[in-house]
Amino acid sequence: MTLTWGTFGAVHLISLLLAILLNVGLYFLLKGRSRRTQIVTLGILSFAGIAAILYNLLMWGTPLEYLPFHLCSLSALLLPIAVLTRKRIPCNLLLLWSLGAFVALILNYSVAEAEVLSWTFFFYYFPHALECGIPILLFKLGLCKLSPRCILPTVGITLLAYTLIHFLNVGINRYCLEQGILNPAGELVQVNYMFSITPENPLLALFYQWIPHPYWYMIPVVAVVVLYLGAIYGVQALLKRRKQK
């Protein structure tokens, strides 16, 4: 009997709960440990996303479709740097990008048919769970500090990455069309990194209904990002003020 992951079924919902518990468990496991132990442990775990990138590049026989240009892949590349350096901008930037990892676990349509005990599931589920949790653990364990000054760099870097990757999408798709490059399934290779060309889940489809144009349909997400970051740093400011009183 095979057990598929599914979307919003019992197995999927349990996996979301376990992803949260995994990171909560890591917090309590590391809370009383030395700073060195915390950094080494999180540093090792932070390479899970890079392992997943390599797996996808080598496994499916169509590397152009699995380049590390989705937001979660960018997060995977940045995460080891953030853990090992604890620099202000990378750590605060990952507070936003980690949200993308959790959304990818919730809206798991691309891998919903994967068997729970398969390598495909393993290399999708655990890297995303860790990419979601480790940035938060860095702050909860006191390895780095929240900085409201990072709001503008966070929004700017994210928008710049989205823009550059959109042009990359257009270039790759044009090249594949001109050269007739097919994937192992015999389909023309066409990429949609960071979903800049077209939405691939119901949440992004809502934005596309409002602005039915590639690239531009995602621009309203900037407002959502600002509200999300404002809530995080706003709560921090209130707690700090209350503590001072």
N, C-alpha and C positions, 0 to 999 in steps of 0.2 A: 504493500500500500504506500503510495507516494503522498506526501503532505505538501501542498503548494502554499505559497505565501498569501496570495489573494490581496484584495483591497477592501478595507473596512469590514472584513469578516473577523471571526473570533481569533484566528491565528495572527492576523495582521495587528489587531488591537492589543493582543498580548505582547507581541514583539515591540510595540511602541512603549508599553509599560516597562518591559525589560530593558529597553534602551535607557529610559530614565533611571531605573534602579541600578543599572550598570555604572552610570556616572555618579549617582548618589553613593554607591558602594565604594567607588574610587575615592571620593571625597573623605569618607570616614576612615578608609584604609590609610590615606596619606596625611590626614589632619595632624596626627601627633608625631609624624616622622620629621627627620631633618630636612632642611631646605635642599640639600644635595640629593637625598633620596627622592624627594618630590620631583625635582627637575629631571633626574635620570629616568624615573618611571614614566613620567608624562612624555619625556623626549623619545623613549623607545616606542611608546604607543602612538606617538604623533606620526610615525612613518607608515602606519597602516594604510593611509590614503594613497601614498606613493606606491605601495605594493599593489593596491587596487588598480592604479593607473597602468602599471606595467602588465598586470594580468590582462586587462582589457586590450591593451595594445598588441599583445602576443596571442591572445586566445581566439579572437574572432576572425582573424585573417583579413581585416579591413581597417588598418590603422588610421586612415583619414577620418573615419567615423568615430574614433575613440581617442582623439587628441585631448590633452588636458585643458580644455578651454570652457568647460562648464563652470559655474560658480563654485560648485563643490570640489572640482579638480583644482581650481585656483586656491581654494582654501586648503586643500591637501598639500599643495606645494609650499604654502606660506606657513603652515602650522609648525613644522619642525623649527623653522627660523624663529618664530614667535616664542616657542618654549625655550629654546636654547639661549636666546638673547634677552628675552623679556622686555624688548623695546616697546616704547609707549604706542607708536602708531600701528605696528603690526598686531599687537595684542588687542587694541581697541577696534581696529578694522575687523578682526575676526569675530568680534561680538555681533556684528551684522552678518557676516558671511556664515557664521555658525547657524544662524536662523535658516539659511538656505538648506543646510544639511538636514535639519529637522523636517522642513517642508518636503524634502526629497524622500524622507522615510514615510511621511504621511501620504503623499501623492506618488506612490510607487508603481505607477501604471506600467512603466517600461520593463519591470522585472516581477510583476505580479504573478506571472505563471511559473516563476522559478521554484524549484523544490527547496524546502527549508534546509535540508541537509546537503545541498549542492554547493560547489565552489562559487557559482554565480551569486547565490544568496550571501554566502560568507563574505565575498569581496565587495558586496554592495552594502550589506547591513552594518557590519561592525565598523568599517571606516566612516560611514556617515554618522553612526552613533557617537563615535569618538570625536569626529570633527565638530559635532554639536556640543559635546560636553566639555572637552578639554579647554577651550577658550574661557568658559565660565569657571572651571576649576582653577585656572591661573589667577583669577581675581579672588575667588573664595579662599584660596590658600595663601593669599597675600604675596604672590610671586610677581604681580604687577598691579598697577593702580588705574582705576577709571579716570579718564581725563576728558572733560567736556570740550577741551580745545581740539580734540580729535574728530569732532562731528563733521566739520567741513572737509578735512582730509579724507575721512571715511567716505563721505558722499562723492567727493571729487574723484577719488581713486576708483571707486566702484563704477561711476558713470564713464570714466575714461576707459576702463577695462571693457565695459559693455560696448562702447563705441568702436574700439579697435577690433574687438572680436566680431562685431557685425560686419565690418569690412572684410575681415578674414573669411567669414561665412560666404560672403558674396564672391570673393576671389576663388575660394576652393570650389564652390558650386559651378562657377563659370568654367574653371579649368576642367573639372570632371565631365561637364557637358560637352565641351569641345573635344576632349580626348576620349570620350565614351568609356570612362572608368566605371566598372561594375563591382559590386560587392559579391561575396560567395553565393548569395541568393539570386544573383543575376539581375539585381536592381541597380539603377544608376545611383552612384554615390552623391548624395546631397546632404549637407550638414546643417545643423541648426543650433550651434553652440550658444549658450545663454538664452536660447529661445528668441533670438532677435528677429528671425524671419517669420515665424508663425508660432502661435501658442500650442503647447502639447499637453495641457491639462485644463480642467474646467476653470480653475482660478484665473489663469492667464487669459482664457477665452473671454472672460468678462471684460477685461481691459481691451481685448481686440474688438469686441462689440462696440465699444465707445469710440475707439480710434482704429479702424480697420486698415492699418498700414504697417508694413514691416518696420522695425526699429522704433518708430514713434509710438506705437501702442504701449510700449513699456515705460514711457516717460512719466506717466502719472504715478508709477511705483515710487518715484523719488519722494513724493509727498508722504507716502506710507513709510518710507525709510526714515524720513525726518521725524515723523511722529513717533516711530518706534525708538529711535535714538533719544529723542526728547524725553520720552517716558523713562528710559533707563537712567539717563543722567539727571533727570528731574527728581526721581525717587532718591538717587544718591545724595543730591543736594539737600533734600528735605531731611533725610536721616542724619546727615552731617550737621545740619543746623540744630536739630533736636538734641543731638549728642552734646553740642557745644553749650546749649542752654542747661 
